[in-house]
Amino acid sequence: MLKKILIANRGEIAVRIVRACAEMGIRSAAIYTEPDRFSLHVKRADEAYNVGSDPLEGYLNPRKLVALAVETGCDGLHPGYGFLSENAELAEICAERGVTFIGPSAEVIRRMGDKTEARRAMVAAGVPVTPGTEDNLANVDEAVAVAADIGYPVMLKATSGGGGRGIRRCDSEDELRRQYDRVVSEATKAFGRADVFLEKCIVKPRHIEAQILADSHGNVIHLFERDCSIQRRNQKLIEIAPSPQLTPEQRSYIGDLAVRAATAVGYENAGTVEFLLADNQIYFMEMNTRVQVEHTITEQITGVDIVREQIRIASGLPLGYRQEDISYRGYALQFRVNAEDPKNDFLPSFGKISRYYAPGGPGVRTDTAIYTGYSIPPYFDSMCLKLVVWGLTWEETLNRGARALNDMRVQGVRTTAPYYQQILKHPDFRAGNFDTSFVESHPELTNYSDKSRPEELALAVAAAIAAHAGL
């Protein structure tokens, strides 16, 4: 078993990994740049190391991070999600320096990170993919020729893309020609590569992903699926496990496809295979070679600690479960509570948290790194916390989500919490009838009242009096 792990990340996922290490008797070492000096992950880890004054640079230098792991006696490195979590160079440097990378091999990361290579691997494995180009596009004229063959609408995508960036839908040749240079530019800036490819746009699909675990002994299992259809501009907002929209046959088929995909590429550790579902057809979209933001809801319905399994697998141990051991119970929802103002086109709302109160009660979990008095820095993702609720039935889970959102207090910044309350009230969502167009199709959901509650007004008055008195 690994003895000490460098957590090459920040925020709530770093806190999550610290907790897993603590339960396993493993020492944790956090990193932070100057804006994160007072972050919760720094306070919770056994050790913490400053990696620079620049907000981002310290989190993005693979060679320095691995050198720090070696210098501080860490035999493992967990990349979390985002930042360098799907960076093949980081995995390679770990291998060179004798530090265990808690994730798949550099070869698999590179292969699955290249969307065209991933598509070819899935075709060879018999996993259905959307019609599109097998290689990167040479120029806009080739894109136009392919689009004319497969039919509009089409999607232009960055080959090394992720996180909803480097993607544009094109409904006509004119739009495709206009968007081509924009996607190339975005791909170059975000991922360091100008490569793009094209595939058929599946209109109003359901976004379904399957969680897999694979060890170094040839064992691969799935932990059922998550429904990530509630999203805005390709960014997930609410995730659900299991999907209330699948039949048992579809659920079994998607799980089998995910295991087949992971086996085909020799995958190890935790990963996610993402699919689109439309007109009863399943299409492979991509594979994420890391732990997902929404891993929490899979943990809630299956009882499997995914981060713990990541560490066990990286330590060379076989999976603690067989496929027949895995079952699920009830439903779970995850709300990404972001510091954004839905009534102002989701404009980021960075600032100081004047009051934070975490909801509780049966079936409620919060993963966060904020606290009262914490200032949300403007350099990173706007997510404040992940609110997770579980219930035996779909209706119970929805009602618990509404109650937990109402119980929660995040004051000092605007958040997406009241917007999620509107989604939970919508009859289509409650009926389990939604797809990736839900948010764009219901702009009226931002027309909620943002009138302050009495206790919030009292807090503001008290703060003003204290400031006036010089307290």
Secondary structure, 3 states (H helix, E strand, C coil): CCCEEEECCCHHHHHHHHHHHHHHCCEEEEEECHHHCCCHHHHHCCEEEECCCCCCHHHCCHHHHHHHHHHCCCCEEECCCCCCCCCHHHHHHHHHHCCEECCCCHHHHHHHHCHHHHHHHHHHHCCCECCECCCCCCCHHHHHHHHHHHCCCEEEEECCCCCCCCEEEECCHHHHHHHHHHHHHHHHHHHCCCCEEEEECCCCCEEEEEEEEECCCCCEEEEEEEEEEEEECCEEEEEEECCCCCCHHHHHHHHHHHHHHHHHCCCCEEEEEEEEEECCEEEEEEEECCCCCCHHHHHHHHCCCHHHHHHHHHCCCCCCCCHHHCCCCCEEEEEEEECEEHHHCCEECCCECCEEECCCCCCEEEEECCCCCCECCCCCCCEEEEEEEEECCHHHHHHHHHHHHHHCEEECCCCCHHHHHHHHHCHHHHCCCCCCCHHHHCHHHHCCCCCCCHHHHHHHHHHHHHHHCCC
